[in-house]
Amino acid sequence: MESQDVAFRVDKSDLTDAVSWVARSLPSKAAQPVLRAMVITAGDEGLEIAGFDYEVSTRVRLAAEVETPGTIAVAGKLIADITATLPAKPVELRVSGSALVMSCGASRFELPLIPLDDYPKLPDLPEVTGRINPALFAEAVNQVAVAAGRDDTLPMLTGVCVDIHGSRIEMAATDRFRLARRVLEWEPTDQSVEARLLIPAKTLQDNARTLDTQLNDPIEVAVGTGDGVGAQGLFGVHAYNRQTTTRMLDSEFPTIDPLLPQTHTSLATVEIAPLLEAIRRVSLVTDRNAQIRMQFSPGELILSAGGTDSGHAEERLSCAFTGQEELLIAFNPNYLKDGLGVVHTDRVVFGFNDPARPAILVPEPDELPEVDAEGNFSTPARDFTYLLMPVRLPG
């Protein structure tokens, strides 16, 4: 039950950051109206602000001058919207009857309190499994999540699969048309830890986007320890004064290793920035069955697109191409741009085997592999790979 006389004073900037972060995870439309609530607990150590919708829980702690401790709940997105517009002055919050009164400078708001009788108990954070640099975690998640599916009828494809093998993590996602895989190192609490987790991609990406990647202090990933890794079905992240849990997907992620080619009959390297600009221009004339054609030859890449009613566009770029005299292949331009956008080098390496078989995109290494006795090139050893299915060319 909420207290009837909670009162505290808090810095406006701190409050804005806290409530806006919690509000991001609250549902706009909830089957139970109480799940739209933001729960504020005032105590001796300051404030805890939390939200929970049975899938995602968020908690943030911040300093405050607490006059009267207690717990209350108000509409989360509303208090976040109000706080964002307040002047840069301390905010005073006090319960008056069945309302929470917010005062800041000359501004005053009254928000109805939400009864906490039916509010679910927030889950506890699992035991810490390991630590990782926040910038590295955010980069890896954003590289992989771009390939996750958005069809809820195929839940196993809407997640990011996280395979943990001691100090090595492999993240992967696929929507059947493209696949992304990133390998990275972290600091596990137990070097023998082994786990395979499937986490909703959207929530994982939301977590990554809100991390302060300028700080070097590692974040804690919490999914349990020992035999209990993953047993609670929760993926927890503790970063600074914030912690969040996400209910993992109870589905089986497909095996991806057989899908990734180990050798290629031809390789091409292209500068990413001008390629992205050219794709944006040329794809303006793609029709409903969008595809962009890429014709590779030694020294040159020709991009082209067009439909029966939309005209034709073509652009030429320089590229390094080896292995064949010429190759013509077509891709969905949006999927191609997504992949190029998360390759964090100046140039990208394409690996091809056949215009009807998947191609790979990897960051350019210092040296490209040499052709073997059979005329093939091995896949460059890189920590990120983006696999893309081609679009069938007409005729």
C-alpha positions as CSV (number, residue, x, y, z in Angstrom):
1,M,0.0,0.0,0.0
2,E,1.2,3.5,-0.8
3,S,2.0,6.0,2.0
4,Q,-0.5,8.8,2.4
5,D,2.0,11.6,3.2
6,V,5.1,11.1,1.1
7,A,7.2,14.2,0.5
8,F,10.7,14.8,-1.0
9,R,12.7,17.3,-3.0
10,V,14.9,16.4,-5.9
11,D,17.2,18.0,-8.5
12,K,15.2,18.6,-11.7
13,S,17.9,17.2,-14.1
14,D,18.3,14.0,-12.1
15,L,14.6,13.5,-12.0
16,T,14.2,14.1,-15.7
17,D,16.8,11.5,-16.6
18,A,15.3,9.0,-14.2
19,V,11.7,9.2,-15.1
20,S,12.4,9.5,-18.9
21,W,14.5,6.3,-18.8
22,V,11.8,4.3,-16.9
23,A,9.0,5.7,-19.0
24,R,10.7,4.3,-22.2
25,S,9.8,0.8,-21.1
26,L,6.3,1.4,-19.9
27,P,3.4,0.3,-22.3
28,S,1.3,3.0,-23.9
29,K,-1.6,0.6,-23.9
30,A,-1.7,-2.1,-21.2
31,A,-4.2,-4.9,-20.5
32,Q,-3.9,-3.8,-16.9
33,P,-4.0,0.0,-16.4
34,V,-1.8,-0.4,-13.3
35,L,1.1,-1.4,-15.5
36,R,1.2,2.1,-16.9
37,A,2.3,3.3,-13.5
38,M,5.7,4.5,-12.4
39,V,6.4,3.5,-8.8
40,I,8.4,6.0,-6.7
41,T,9.8,4.9,-3.3
42,A,11.4,7.5,-1.1
43,G,13.6,6.3,1.7
44,D,16.8,7.0,3.7
45,E,19.0,6.5,0.7
46,G,17.0,8.8,-1.6
47,L,14.6,7.7,-4.4
48,E,14.0,4.5,-6.3
49,I,11.9,4.9,-9.4
50,A,10.7,1.7,-11.1
51,G,8.4,0.3,-13.8
52,F,7.3,-3.2,-14.7
53,D,5.0,-4.8,-17.4
54,Y,5.7,-8.5,-16.7
55,E,8.2,-8.5,-19.5
56,V,10.7,-5.7,-18.7
57,S,11.5,-4.2,-15.3
58,T,13.5,-1.0,-14.8
59,R,14.8,0.6,-11.6
60,V,16.9,3.7,-11.1
61,R,18.2,5.2,-7.9
62,L,18.9,8.9,-7.3
63,A,19.7,11.3,-4.5
64,A,16.9,13.3,-2.9
65,E,16.0,15.2,0.2
66,V,13.3,12.9,1.7
67,E,11.1,14.6,4.2
68,T,8.5,11.8,4.6
69,P,9.4,8.3,3.2
70,G,6.9,6.0,1.5
71,T,5.9,4.5,-1.8
72,I,3.5,6.0,-4.4
73,A,2.6,5.3,-8.1
74,V,1.6,7.8,-10.8
75,A,1.1,7.6,-14.6
76,G,4.6,7.1,-15.8
77,K,4.6,8.7,-19.3
78,L,2.7,11.7,-18.0
79,I,5.1,12.5,-15.2
80,A,8.0,12.1,-17.6
81,D,6.4,14.5,-20.1
82,I,5.7,17.0,-17.3
83,T,9.2,16.8,-15.8
84,A,10.9,17.3,-19.2
85,T,9.1,20.8,-19.5
86,L,9.9,22.1,-16.0
87,P,12.4,24.9,-15.4
88,A,15.9,24.2,-14.2
89,K,15.0,24.4,-10.5
90,P,14.5,21.9,-7.7
91,V,11.3,19.9,-7.8
92,E,9.2,19.3,-4.7
93,L,6.8,16.4,-4.7
94,R,4.2,15.9,-1.9
95,V,1.2,13.7,-1.5
96,S,-2.0,15.6,-0.8
97,G,-5.1,13.5,-0.4
98,S,-5.3,11.2,-3.4
99,A,-3.0,13.3,-5.6
100,L,0.7,13.9,-6.0
101,V,1.5,17.6,-6.1
102,M,4.6,18.6,-8.1
103,S,6.0,22.1,-7.6
104,C,8.9,23.6,-9.5
105,G,9.4,27.4,-9.6
106,A,6.1,28.9,-10.6
107,S,4.8,25.6,-12.0
108,R,2.4,23.3,-10.0
109,F,0.8,20.1,-11.1
110,E,-1.5,17.6,-9.4
111,L,-1.4,14.0,-10.6
112,P,-3.8,11.4,-9.4
113,L,-2.2,8.5,-7.5
114,I,-2.6,5.0,-8.8
115,P,-3.4,2.3,-6.2
116,L,-0.7,-0.2,-5.8
117,D,-2.9,-3.1,-4.5
118,D,-2.7,-4.9,-7.9
119,Y,0.8,-3.9,-8.9
120,P,3.0,-6.9,-9.6
121,K,6.2,-7.5,-7.5
122,L,9.3,-6.4,-9.4
123,P,11.7,-9.3,-10.1
124,D,15.1,-9.3,-8.4
125,L,18.2,-9.0,-10.5
126,P,19.8,-12.4,-11.1
127,E,23.3,-13.0,-9.8
128,V,26.0,-11.2,-11.8
129,T,27.5,-13.4,-14.6
130,G,30.1,-11.1,-16.0
131,R,31.2,-7.6,-16.8
132,I,31.7,-5.8,-20.1
133,N,32.7,-2.3,-21.4
134,P,29.4,-0.4,-22.1
135,A,30.7,0.9,-25.5
136,L,31.6,-2.6,-26.6
137,F,28.3,-4.0,-25.5
138,A,26.3,-1.3,-27.2
139,E,28.2,-1.6,-30.4
140,A,27.8,-5.4,-30.6
141,V,24.1,-5.3,-29.8
142,N,23.4,-2.6,-32.4
143,Q,25.4,-4.5,-35.1
144,V,23.5,-7.7,-34.5
145,A,19.9,-6.5,-33.7
146,V,19.5,-4.9,-37.1
147,A,19.1,-8.4,-38.6
148,A,16.5,-9.6,-36.1
149,G,13.0,-10.4,-37.3
150,R,9.9,-8.4,-36.4
151,D,7.3,-11.1,-37.0
152,D,5.9,-12.1,-33.7
153,T,4.5,-15.4,-35.2
154,L,8.2,-16.5,-35.4
155,P,9.4,-15.6,-31.9
156,M,12.7,-17.4,-32.2
157,L,13.7,-14.9,-34.9
158,T,12.7,-11.8,-33.0
159,G,15.6,-12.3,-30.5
160,V,19.3,-11.9,-30.3
161,C,21.0,-15.3,-29.5
162,V,23.8,-14.8,-27.0
163,D,26.2,-17.8,-26.7
164,I,28.5,-17.6,-23.8
165,H,31.7,-19.7,-23.6
166,G,33.9,-18.5,-20.8
167,S,35.4,-15.2,-21.8
168,R,34.0,-15.4,-25.3
169,I,30.5,-14.2,-26.3
170,E,28.9,-14.7,-29.7
171,M,25.8,-12.7,-30.5
172,A,23.6,-13.5,-33.6
173,A,20.3,-12.6,-35.1
174,T,18.4,-13.5,-38.3
175,D,15.1,-12.8,-40.0
176,R,15.8,-15.5,-42.7
177,F,16.8,-12.9,-45.3
178,R,19.9,-11.7,-43.5
179,L,22.0,-12.8,-40.6
180,A,24.4,-10.9,-38.3
181,R,27.0,-12.3,-36.0
182,R,29.4,-10.6,-33.6
183,V,32.1,-12.2,-31.5
184,L,33.5,-10.3,-28.5
185,E,35.3,-10.8,-25.2
186,W,34.1,-10.0,-21.7
187,E,35.0,-10.7,-18.0
188,P,32.9,-13.6,-16.6
189,T,32.7,-14.1,-12.9
190,D,33.4,-17.8,-13.7
191,Q,35.7,-18.7,-16.6
192,S,33.9,-22.0,-17.1
193,V,30.5,-20.5,-17.7
194,E,28.5,-21.9,-20.6
195,A,25.1,-20.5,-21.6
196,R,22.8,-20.0,-24.6
197,L,20.3,-17.2,-24.2
198,L,17.7,-15.7,-26.5
199,I,16.8,-12.1,-25.6
200,P,14.1,-9.9,-27.4
201,A,16.1,-7.8,-29.8
202,K,14.1,-4.7,-29.4
203,T,14.5,-4.6,-25.6
204,L,18.1,-5.4,-25.8
205,Q,18.7,-2.6,-28.3
206,D,16.8,-0.2,-26.1
207,N,19.0,-1.2,-23.2
208,A,22.1,-0.6,-25.3
209,R,21.0,2.8,-26.6
210,T,20.5,4.2,-23.1
211,L,24.0,3.3,-21.8
212,D,26.5,6.0,-21.2
213,T,29.2,4.8,-23.6
214,Q,31.6,7.6,-22.6
215,L,32.2,5.9,-19.2
216,N,34.8,3.2,-18.9
217,D,33.3,1.5,-15.9
218,P,32.0,-1.9,-16.9
219,I,28.4,-2.8,-16.8
220,E,27.2,-6.0,-15.1
221,V,25.3,-8.6,-17.0
222,A,23.2,-10.8,-14.7
223,V,21.7,-14.1,-15.8
224,G,22.8,-16.2,-12.8
225,T,25.9,-18.3,-11.9
226,G,26.9,-21.9,-11.8
227,D,24.1,-24.3,-12.7
228,G,21.6,-21.5,-12.3
229,V,22.7,-19.5,-15.4
230,G,19.6,-18.6,-17.2
231,A,17.4,-20.5,-14.8
232,Q,15.3,-17.5,-13.9
233,G,14.5,-16.7,-17.5
234,L,15.7,-13.1,-17.0
235,F,18.4,-11.1,-18.7
236,G,19.6,-8.5,-16.3
237,V,21.8,-5.4,-16.8
238,H,23.2,-3.3,-14.0
239,A,24.8,0.0,-15.2
240,Y,25.7,2.7,-12.7
241,N,22.5,3.6,-10.8
242,R,20.2,1.7,-13.2
243,Q,19.2,-1.9,-13.5
244,T,16.8,-3.6,-15.9
245,T,15.5,-7.2,-16.4
246,T,14.1,-8.6,-19.5
247,R,12.1,-11.9,-19.8
248,M,14.0,-14.1,-22.3
249,L,12.3,-15.9,-25.2
250,D,11.4,-19.5,-24.6
251,S,12.2,-20.6,-28.1
252,E,15.0,-22.4,-30.0
253,F,17.2,-20.2,-32.1
254,P,18.3,-21.9,-35.4
255,T,21.8,-23.2,-35.9
256,I,23.6,-20.7,-38.0
257,D,27.1,-22.1,-38.5
258,P,26.2,-24.1,-41.7
259,L,24.8,-21.0,-43.2
260,L,28.0,-19.0,-43.1
261,P,30.3,-19.8,-46.1
262,Q,33.9,-20.5,-45.4
263,T,35.2,-19.8,-48.8
264,H,34.3,-17.5,-51.7
265,T,35.0,-17.5,-55.4
266,S,35.4,-13.8,-55.6
267,L,36.0,-10.8,-53.2
268,A,35.2,-7.1,-53.6
269,T,36.2,-4.2,-51.4
270,V,34.3,-0.9,-51.6
271,E,34.4,2.4,-49.6
272,I,31.3,2.4,-47.5
273,A,30.4,6.1,-47.3
274,P,30.1,6.7,-51.1
275,L,28.5,3.3,-51.6
276,L,25.7,4.2,-49.1
277,E,25.1,7.5,-50.8
278,A,24.9,5.9,-54.2
279,I,22.5,3.2,-52.9
280,R,20.2,6.0,-51.5
281,R,20.2,7.8,-54.8
282,V,19.8,4.8,-57.1
283,S,17.1,3.1,-55.0
284,L,14.8,6.1,-55.4
285,V,13.6,4.5,-58.6
286,T,13.0,1.0,-57.3
287,D,9.5,-0.2,-57.7
288,R,7.4,-2.2,-55.2
289,N,9.5,-5.3,-55.7
290,A,12.5,-3.3,-54.7
291,Q,15.9,-4.5,-55.7
292,I,19.2,-2.9,-56.5
293,R,21.6,-4.5,-58.9
294,M,25.3,-4.6,-58.3
295,Q,27.6,-5.4,-61.3
296,F,31.2,-6.0,-60.2
297,S,34.2,-6.1,-62.5
298,P,37.9,-5.4,-61.8
299,G,38.1,-1.8,-60.7
300,E,34.5,-0.8,-61.0
301,L,31.1,-1.4,-59.4
302,I,27.9,-0.3,-61.3
303,L,24.8,0.2,-59.2
304,S,21.5,0.2,-61.1
305,A,17.8,0.1,-60.3
306,G,14.5,0.8,-62.0
307,G,10.9,-0.3,-62.6
308,T,8.5,-0.3,-65.5
309,D,6.9,2.9,-64.2
310,S,9.6,4.6,-62.2
311,G,12.4,5.0,-64.6
312,H,16.0,3.9,-64.4
313,A,19.0,5.0,-62.3
314,E,22.7,4.0,-62.5
315,E,25.9,5.0,-60.7
316,R,29.5,3.9,-61.0
317,L,31.9,3.5,-58.1
318,S,35.5,2.4,-57.9
319,C,36.1,-0.9,-56.2
320,A,38.7,-3.7,-55.9
321,F,37.4,-6.9,-57.3
322,T,39.2,-10.2,-57.8
323,G,38.3,-13.8,-58.5
324,Q,36.1,-13.5,-61.6
325,E,35.9,-11.3,-64.6
326,E,32.4,-10.0,-63.7
327,L,29.6,-10.7,-61.3
328,L,26.0,-9.4,-61.3
329,I,23.9,-9.8,-58.1
330,A,20.9,-8.0,-56.7
331,F,19.9,-7.1,-53.1
332,N,17.0,-5.5,-51.2
333,P,18.4,-2.0,-50.8
334,N,17.2,-1.5,-47.2
335,Y,18.8,-4.7,-46.1
336,L,22.0,-3.8,-47.8
337,K,22.0,-0.3,-46.2
338,D,21.4,-1.9,-42.8
339,G,24.4,-4.1,-43.1
340,L,26.7,-1.4,-44.4
341,G,25.6,0.9,-41.6
342,V,26.9,-1.4,-38.9
343,V,30.3,-2.2,-40.6
344,H,32.5,0.1,-38.6
345,T,35.4,0.5,-41.0
346,D,36.0,2.8,-44.0
347,R,35.8,0.0,-46.5
348,V,33.7,-3.2,-46.6
349,V,34.6,-6.6,-48.0
350,F,32.0,-8.5,-50.0
351,G,32.4,-12.3,-50.4
352,F,30.6,-14.0,-53.3
353,N,30.1,-17.5,-54.6
354,D,27.1,-17.3,-56.9
355,P,24.5,-14.6,-57.7
356,A,21.8,-16.9,-56.3
357,R,23.7,-17.7,-53.0
358,P,24.1,-15.6,-49.9
359,A,26.9,-13.0,-49.9
360,I,28.8,-11.8,-46.8
361,L,29.8,-8.4,-45.7
362,V,32.7,-8.0,-43.3
363,P,34.9,-5.0,-42.1
364,E,38.0,-4.7,-44.3
365,P,41.0,-6.5,-42.7
366,D,44.6,-5.3,-42.9
367,E,45.3,-7.9,-45.5
368,L,42.9,-9.9,-47.7
369,P,43.3,-13.7,-47.9
370,E,45.2,-15.1,-50.8
371,V,43.5,-17.4,-53.4
372,D,44.0,-21.1,-52.7
373,A,44.9,-23.9,-55.1
374,E,41.3,-24.3,-56.1
375,G,40.8,-20.7,-56.9
376,N,38.8,-19.8,-53.7
377,F,39.3,-17.2,-51.0
378,S,38.8,-18.0,-47.3
379,T,36.4,-15.7,-45.3
380,P,38.5,-12.9,-43.7
381,A,38.8,-13.5,-40.0
382,R,36.8,-10.6,-38.5
383,D,34.7,-10.2,-35.3
384,F,31.6,-9.2,-37.3
385,T,29.8,-10.8,-40.3
386,Y,26.7,-9.8,-42.1
387,L,25.2,-12.4,-44.4
388,L,22.7,-11.3,-47.0
389,M,20.4,-13.3,-49.3
390,P,20.3,-12.0,-52.8
391,V,17.1,-11.1,-54.7
392,R,16.4,-13.3,-57.7
393,L,17.2,-11.5,-61.0
394,P,14.5,-11.6,-63.7
395,G,14.9,-14.0,-66.6
